[in-house]
Amino acid sequence: MQENTYFMNPEDAAEMARLSLQDLLLTKANGDLFPVPIPEKSRVIDLGCGPGGWLLALGDTYRAQGVTGIGVDVDQMMITYAHGRAESLDLDNLLFEQMDLRKRAVAVSR
């Protein structure tokens, strides 16, 4: 069994909601997903993506420009949630994978 490295319980619905709201608030505080438009066909990685809110917004906003993204998080429940949201939004340009970034990274295939 993998050690839980979250300082709060990631399997708690309130924590999932808090992280999703945090995504929205940080994006709004920054003015947009990026300070400048990103080039077509860019590939983006979101390390520690949690429930994937920022990457989901990016994937939806830049889908027509061919932008793809991958989100990684240590907690499988976060990844399952993010993957489910991507599927429900038909965002096939996004991929979510469980990974502990404190350990050696492995290649993720699409």
BANU-950514 format. One line per field, with one value per atom (N, C-alpha, C): residue in three letters; atom name; x, y, z. Coordinates in Angstrom, 3 decimals. Layout:
<atoms>
marmi: [ALA | ...];
rolum: [CA | ...];
u: [X | ...];
v: [Y | ...];
w: [Z | ...];
</atoms>
This chain:
<atoms>
marmi: [MET | MET | MET | GLN | GLN | GLN | GLU | GLU | GLU | ASN | ASN | ASN | THR | THR | THR | TYR | TYR | TYR | PHE | PHE | PHE | MET | MET | MET | ASN | ASN | ASN | PRO | PRO | PRO | GLU | GLU | GLU | ASP | ASP | ASP | ALA | ALA | ALA | ALA | ALA | ALA | GLU | GLU | GLU | MET | MET | MET | ALA | ALA | ALA | ARG | ARG | ARG | LEU | LEU | LEU | SER | SER | SER | LEU | LEU | LEU | GLN | GLN | GLN | ASP | ASP | ASP | LEU | LEU | LEU | LEU | LEU | LEU | LEU | LEU | LEU | THR | THR | THR | LYS | LYS | LYS | ALA | ALA | ALA | ASN | ASN | ASN | GLY | GLY | GLY | ASP | ASP | ASP | LEU | LEU | LEU | PHE | PHE | PHE | PRO | PRO | PRO | VAL | VAL | VAL | PRO | PRO | PRO | ILE | ILE | ILE | PRO | PRO | PRO | GLU | GLU | GLU | LYS | LYS | LYS | SER | SER | SER | ARG | ARG | ARG | VAL | VAL | VAL | ILE | ILE | ILE | ASP | ASP | ASP | LEU | LEU | LEU | GLY | GLY | GLY | CYS | CYS | CYS | GLY | GLY | GLY | PRO | PRO | PRO | GLY | GLY | GLY | GLY | GLY | GLY | TRP | TRP | TRP | LEU | LEU | LEU | LEU | LEU | LEU | ALA | ALA | ALA | LEU | LEU | LEU | GLY | GLY | GLY | ASP | ASP | ASP | THR | THR | THR | TYR | TYR | TYR | ARG | ARG | ARG | ALA | ALA | ALA | GLN | GLN | GLN | GLY | GLY | GLY | VAL | VAL | VAL | THR | THR | THR | GLY | GLY | GLY | ILE | ILE | ILE | GLY | GLY | GLY | VAL | VAL | VAL | ASP | ASP | ASP | VAL | VAL | VAL | ASP | ASP | ASP | GLN | GLN | GLN | MET | MET | MET | MET | MET | MET | ILE | ILE | ILE | THR | THR | THR | TYR | TYR | TYR | ALA | ALA | ALA | HIS | HIS | HIS | GLY | GLY | GLY | ARG | ARG | ARG | ALA | ALA | ALA | GLU | GLU | GLU | SER | SER | SER | LEU | LEU | LEU | ASP | ASP | ASP | LEU | LEU | LEU | ASP | ASP | ASP | ASN | ASN | ASN | LEU | LEU | LEU | LEU | LEU | LEU | PHE | PHE | PHE | GLU | GLU | GLU | GLN | GLN | GLN | MET | MET | MET | ASP | ASP | ASP | LEU | LEU | LEU | ARG | ARG | ARG | LYS | LYS | LYS | ARG | ARG | ARG | ALA | ALA | ALA | VAL | VAL | VAL | ALA | ALA | ALA | VAL | VAL | VAL | SER | SER | SER | ARG | ARG | ARG];
rolum: [N | CA | C | N | CA | C | N | CA | C | N | CA | C | N | CA | C | N | CA | C | N | CA | C | N | CA | C | N | CA | C | N | CA | C | N | CA | C | N | CA | C | N | CA | C | N | CA | C | N | CA | C | N | CA | C | N | CA | C | N | CA | C | N | CA | C | N | CA | C | N | CA | C | N | CA | C | N | CA | C | N | CA | C | N | CA | C | N | CA | C | N | CA | C | N | CA | C | N | CA | C | N | CA | C | N | CA | C | N | CA | C | N | CA | C | N | CA | C | N | CA | C | N | CA | C | N | CA | C | N | CA | C | N | CA | C | N | CA | C | N | CA | C | N | CA | C | N | CA | C | N | CA | C | N | CA | C | N | CA | C | N | CA | C | N | CA | C | N | CA | C | N | CA | C | N | CA | C | N | CA | C | N | CA | C | N | CA | C | N | CA | C | N | CA | C | N | CA | C | N | CA | C | N | CA | C | N | CA | C | N | CA | C | N | CA | C | N | CA | C | N | CA | C | N | CA | C | N | CA | C | N | CA | C | N | CA | C | N | CA | C | N | CA | C | N | CA | C | N | CA | C | N | CA | C | N | CA | C | N | CA | C | N | CA | C | N | CA | C | N | CA | C | N | CA | C | N | CA | C | N | CA | C | N | CA | C | N | CA | C | N | CA | C | N | CA | C | N | CA | C | N | CA | C | N | CA | C | N | CA | C | N | CA | C | N | CA | C | N | CA | C | N | CA | C | N | CA | C | N | CA | C | N | CA | C | N | CA | C | N | CA | C | N | CA | C | N | CA | C | N | CA | C | N | CA | C | N | CA | C | N | CA | C | N | CA | C | N | CA | C | N | CA | C | N | CA | C | N | CA | C | N | CA | C];
u: [0.840 | 0.000 | 0.883 | 0.491 | 1.278 | 0.999 | 2.048 | 1.935 | 1.213 | 0.278 | -0.448 | 0.426 | 0.776 | 1.634 | 0.857 | -0.457 | -1.276 | -1.364 | -1.339 | -1.462 | -2.910 | -3.847 | -5.252 | -5.667 | -6.771 | -7.239 | -7.784 | -7.086 | -7.535 | -8.799 | -9.164 | -10.363 | -11.607 | -11.447 | -12.544 | -13.166 | -14.493 | -15.181 | -14.971 | -14.904 | -14.683 | -13.300 | -12.306 | -10.957 | -10.937 | -11.645 | -11.729 | -12.378 | -13.442 | -14.120 | -13.200 | -12.442 | -11.524 | -10.452 | -9.895 | -8.856 | -9.416 | -10.635 | -11.267 | -11.514 | -11.983 | -12.202 | -10.871 | -9.842 | -8.510 | -8.030 | -8.246 | -7.890 | -8.541 | -9.849 | -10.592 | -10.107 | -9.899 | -9.483 | -8.086 | -7.164 | -5.807 | -5.778 | -6.556 | -6.626 | -7.211 | -8.267 | -8.881 | -7.910 | -7.203 | -6.248 | -5.112 | -4.721 | -3.655 | -4.153 | -5.448 | -6.000 | -6.355 | -5.737 | -6.011 | -5.197 | -5.314 | -4.561 | -3.063 | -2.703 | -1.320 | -1.280 | -0.148 | -0.075 | -0.112 | 0.267 | 0.213 | -0.366 | -0.957 | -1.472 | -0.346 | -0.652 | 0.378 | 0.314 | 1.450 | 1.490 | 0.628 | 0.168 | -0.580 | 0.259 | -0.423 | 0.166 | 1.164 | 1.034 | 1.885 | 1.520 | 2.492 | 2.270 | 2.558 | 1.610 | 1.680 | 1.628 | 2.423 | 2.374 | 2.008 | 1.102 | 0.662 | 1.095 | 2.161 | 2.690 | 1.940 | 1.473 | 0.664 | -0.691 | -1.329 | -2.551 | -3.779 | -3.718 | -4.894 | -6.075 | -7.254 | -8.429 | -8.423 | -7.355 | -7.162 | -7.858 | -8.396 | -9.185 | -8.485 | -7.234 | -6.508 | -6.263 | -5.828 | -5.531 | -6.811 | -7.898 | -9.179 | -9.599 | -9.439 | -9.769 | -8.860 | -7.584 | -6.630 | -6.968 | -7.229 | -7.546 | -8.787 | -9.765 | -10.990 | -10.748 | -10.063 | -9.810 | -8.957 | -7.939 | -6.982 | -7.138 | -8.261 | -8.478 | -8.363 | -9.005 | -9.007 | -7.605 | -6.695 | -5.322 | -4.421 | -4.975 | -4.190 | -3.323 | -3.613 | -2.836 | -3.221 | -2.198 | -2.417 | -1.791 | -2.257 | -1.718 | -1.759 | -0.873 | -0.856 | -0.806 | -1.611 | -1.608 | -1.148 | -0.269 | 0.190 | -0.028 | -0.354 | -0.557 | -0.236 | 0.149 | 0.503 | -0.731 | -1.887 | -3.083 | -3.951 | -4.198 | -4.988 | -6.418 | -7.005 | -8.373 | -8.459 | -7.461 | -7.431 | -7.360 | -6.524 | -6.352 | -7.640 | -8.272 | -9.531 | -10.589 | -10.677 | -11.631 | -11.325 | -10.074 | -9.679 | -9.938 | -9.603 | -9.830 | -11.325 | -12.138 | -13.587 | -14.145 | -13.641 | -14.075 | -13.667 | -12.444 | -11.984 | -12.862 | -13.197 | -14.069 | -15.452 | -15.999 | -17.351 | -17.390 | -16.276 | -16.183 | -15.672 | -15.443 | -14.933 | -13.605 | -12.728 | -11.401 | -10.375 | -10.344 | -9.416 | -7.996 | -7.781 | -6.443 | -5.708 | -6.330 | -5.721 | -5.535 | -4.499 | -4.192 | -3.840 | -4.294 | -3.985 | -3.373 | -2.261 | -1.535 | -1.137 | -1.223 | -0.751 | 0.762 | 1.472 | 2.922 | 3.409 | 4.374 | 5.013 | 6.248 | 6.196 | 7.284 | 8.550 | 8.461 | 9.657 | 10.529 | 9.977 | 10.724 | 11.085 | 11.948 | 12.387 | 11.187 | 11.137 | 10.039 | 10.175 | 9.074 | 9.059 | 8.318 | 8.642 | 7.980 | 6.510 | 5.678 | 4.242 | 3.875 | 3.277 | 2.892 | 1.440 | 1.118 | -0.249 | -1.022];
v: [-1.184 | 0.000 | 1.245 | 2.219 | 3.437 | 4.400 | 5.027 | 6.018 | 7.256 | 7.762 | 8.973 | 10.174 | 10.976 | 12.134 | 13.441 | 13.382 | 14.587 | 14.981 | 16.286 | 16.725 | 16.655 | 16.503 | 16.271 | 14.991 | 14.425 | 13.187 | 13.434 | 12.968 | 13.218 | 12.449 | 11.476 | 10.698 | 11.328 | 12.461 | 13.193 | 14.090 | 14.008 | 14.800 | 16.299 | 16.728 | 18.153 | 18.589 | 17.724 | 18.053 | 18.131 | 17.224 | 17.252 | 18.566 | 18.972 | 20.230 | 21.422 | 21.390 | 22.480 | 22.627 | 21.518 | 21.566 | 22.059 | 21.655 | 22.123 | 23.624 | 24.119 | 25.561 | 26.311 | 25.735 | 26.354 | 26.522 | 25.504 | 25.610 | 26.831 | 26.969 | 28.081 | 29.432 | 29.529 | 30.804 | 31.218 | 30.268 | 30.594 | 31.020 | 30.336 | 30.719 | 32.121 | 32.391 | 33.729 | 34.796 | 34.492 | 35.456 | 35.746 | 34.751 | 34.937 | 35.615 | 35.762 | 36.434 | 35.504 | 34.338 | 33.366 | 32.108 | 31.131 | 29.888 | 30.125 | 31.011 | 31.399 | 32.909 | 33.554 | 35.007 | 35.413 | 34.503 | 34.753 | 33.502 | 33.643 | 32.446 | 31.452 | 30.176 | 29.167 | 28.743 | 28.350 | 27.973 | 26.742 | 26.644 | 25.475 | 24.216 | 23.129 | 21.796 | 21.710 | 22.616 | 22.546 | 21.317 | 20.814 | 19.717 | 20.261 | 20.069 | 20.655 | 19.551 | 19.688 | 18.743 | 19.499 | 18.911 | 19.485 | 18.525 | 18.892 | 18.052 | 18.342 | 17.298 | 17.474 | 18.047 | 17.468 | 18.031 | 17.915 | 17.102 | 16.932 | 16.483 | 17.098 | 16.681 | 17.169 | 17.840 | 18.169 | 19.404 | 20.236 | 21.387 | 22.303 | 22.672 | 23.598 | 22.960 | 21.696 | 21.033 | 20.779 | 20.479 | 20.306 | 21.603 | 22.729 | 24.027 | 24.315 | 24.028 | 24.246 | 23.363 | 22.087 | 21.155 | 21.560 | 22.097 | 22.552 | 23.840 | 24.790 | 26.090 | 25.974 | 25.122 | 25.037 | 23.773 | 23.089 | 21.849 | 22.095 | 23.138 | 23.426 | 23.725 | 24.176 | 24.483 | 23.244 | 22.100 | 20.862 | 20.703 | 21.460 | 21.357 | 20.068 | 19.355 | 18.139 | 18.321 | 17.536 | 17.664 | 16.365 | 16.280 | 15.153 | 15.704 | 15.136 | 15.488 | 14.297 | 14.535 | 13.456 | 13.871 | 12.885 | 13.106 | 11.811 | 11.915 | 10.746 | 9.940 | 10.574 | 9.908 | 9.369 | 8.073 | 7.430 | 7.947 | 8.286 | 8.798 | 10.129 | 10.985 | 12.257 | 11.995 | 11.053 | 10.720 | 10.133 | 9.248 | 8.649 | 9.720 | 10.652 | 11.753 | 12.614 | 13.014 | 13.862 | 13.155 | 11.879 | 11.099 | 11.028 | 10.815 | 10.764 | 12.083 | 13.192 | 14.515 | 14.728 | 14.328 | 14.479 | 13.663 | 12.452 | 11.619 | 12.243 | 12.732 | 13.315 | 14.584 | 15.285 | 16.498 | 16.209 | 14.920 | 14.483 | 15.146 | 15.242 | 15.843 | 14.730 | 14.233 | 13.153 | 13.657 | 14.952 | 15.531 | 15.549 | 14.976 | 14.953 | 13.526 | 13.359 | 12.071 | 12.324 | 11.460 | 11.569 | 10.257 | 10.359 | 9.184 | 9.359 | 8.287 | 8.276 | 8.107 | 8.964 | 8.885 | 9.592 | 8.992 | 9.609 | 10.341 | 11.654 | 12.458 | 12.435 | 11.899 | 11.789 | 10.624 | 9.766 | 8.609 | 8.835 | 8.003 | 8.137 | 8.111 | 9.062 | 9.150 | 8.078 | 7.611 | 6.650 | 7.285 | 6.839 | 7.379 | 6.996 | 7.926 | 7.684 | 7.677 | 6.591 | 6.494 | 6.882 | 7.375 | 7.809 | 6.753];
w: [0.000 | 0.000 | 0.000 | -0.789 | -0.929 | 0.223 | 0.712 | 1.780 | 1.256 | 2.040 | 1.678 | 2.017 | 1.008 | 1.232 | 1.264 | 1.097 | 1.220 | 2.681 | 2.958 | 4.340 | 4.809 | 3.868 | 4.191 | 3.478 | 3.862 | 3.264 | 1.855 | 0.807 | -0.559 | -0.916 | -0.100 | -0.387 | 0.238 | 0.872 | 1.471 | 0.397 | 0.244 | -0.779 | -0.571 | 0.687 | 0.962 | 0.475 | 0.603 | 0.123 | -1.401 | -2.054 | -3.515 | -3.964 | -3.287 | -3.620 | -3.360 | -2.251 | -1.923 | -3.002 | -3.435 | -4.464 | -5.799 | -6.126 | -7.367 | -7.313 | -6.183 | -6.023 | -6.072 | -5.468 | -5.500 | -6.939 | -7.788 | -9.210 | -9.843 | -9.625 | -10.224 | -9.715 | -8.405 | -7.814 | -8.262 | -8.334 | -8.776 | -10.242 | -11.064 | -12.476 | -12.613 | -11.861 | -11.914 | -11.398 | -10.310 | -9.748 | -10.723 | -11.511 | -12.499 | -13.764 | -13.907 | -15.073 | -16.212 | -16.278 | -17.332 | -17.044 | -17.912 | -17.758 | -17.926 | -18.855 | -19.114 | -19.280 | -19.016 | -19.201 | -20.677 | -21.561 | -23.006 | -23.663 | -24.850 | -25.537 | -25.809 | -25.713 | -25.975 | -27.442 | -28.003 | -29.422 | -29.714 | -30.951 | -31.385 | -31.193 | -30.930 | -30.761 | -29.601 | -28.625 | -27.431 | -26.616 | -25.870 | -24.924 | -23.536 | -22.624 | -21.290 | -20.253 | -19.192 | -18.086 | -16.815 | -16.049 | -14.774 | -13.677 | -12.967 | -11.892 | -10.601 | -9.944 | -8.742 | -9.107 | -10.123 | -10.701 | -9.803 | -8.755 | -7.905 | -8.742 | -8.570 | -9.340 | -10.791 | -11.214 | -12.623 | -13.148 | -12.288 | -12.726 | -13.706 | -13.407 | -14.286 | -15.653 | -15.657 | -16.924 | -17.726 | -17.050 | -17.734 | -18.425 | -17.739 | -18.336 | -19.524 | -19.373 | -20.459 | -21.660 | -21.403 | -22.490 | -23.255 | -22.547 | -23.197 | -23.978 | -23.368 | -23.990 | -25.252 | -25.222 | -26.331 | -27.173 | -27.052 | -27.814 | -29.321 | -29.820 | -31.256 | -31.795 | -30.923 | -31.347 | -31.279 | -30.957 | -30.922 | -29.693 | -28.629 | -27.392 | -26.664 | -26.178 | -25.398 | -24.026 | -23.082 | -21.741 | -20.975 | -19.995 | -19.078 | -17.657 | -16.803 | -15.398 | -14.578 | -13.620 | -12.745 | -11.294 | -10.483 | -9.063 | -8.336 | -7.088 | -6.294 | -5.884 | -5.832 | -5.329 | -6.461 | -6.434 | -7.490 | -7.535 | -6.389 | -6.400 | -7.148 | -6.980 | -7.713 | -9.214 | -9.596 | -11.010 | -11.577 | -10.829 | -11.276 | -11.485 | -10.555 | -10.665 | -11.893 | -12.052 | -13.188 | -14.513 | -14.565 | -15.794 | -16.112 | -15.090 | -15.286 | -15.794 | -15.239 | -15.708 | -17.163 | -17.516 | -18.903 | -19.852 | -19.463 | -20.287 | -20.434 | -19.321 | -19.373 | -20.219 | -20.313 | -21.126 | -22.539 | -22.840 | -24.137 | -24.487 | -23.489 | -23.690 | -23.928 | -25.144 | -25.467 | -25.700 | -25.523 | -25.646 | -24.301 | -23.266 | -21.926 | -21.441 | -20.644 | -20.038 | -18.585 | -17.700 | -16.276 | -15.807 | -15.070 | -14.592 | -13.137 | -12.390 | -11.000 | -11.015 | -10.272 | -10.214 | -8.958 | -8.304 | -7.149 | -7.660 | -7.682 | -8.245 | -7.400 | -6.198 | -5.356 | -5.782 | -6.626 | -7.118 | -8.574 | -9.078 | -10.460 | -11.401 | -12.298 | -13.252 | -14.323 | -14.789 | -15.892 | -17.051 | -18.243 | -19.426 | -19.409 | -19.763 | -19.847 | -21.302 | -21.752 | -23.164 | -23.314 | -24.431 | -24.713 | -25.398];
</atoms>
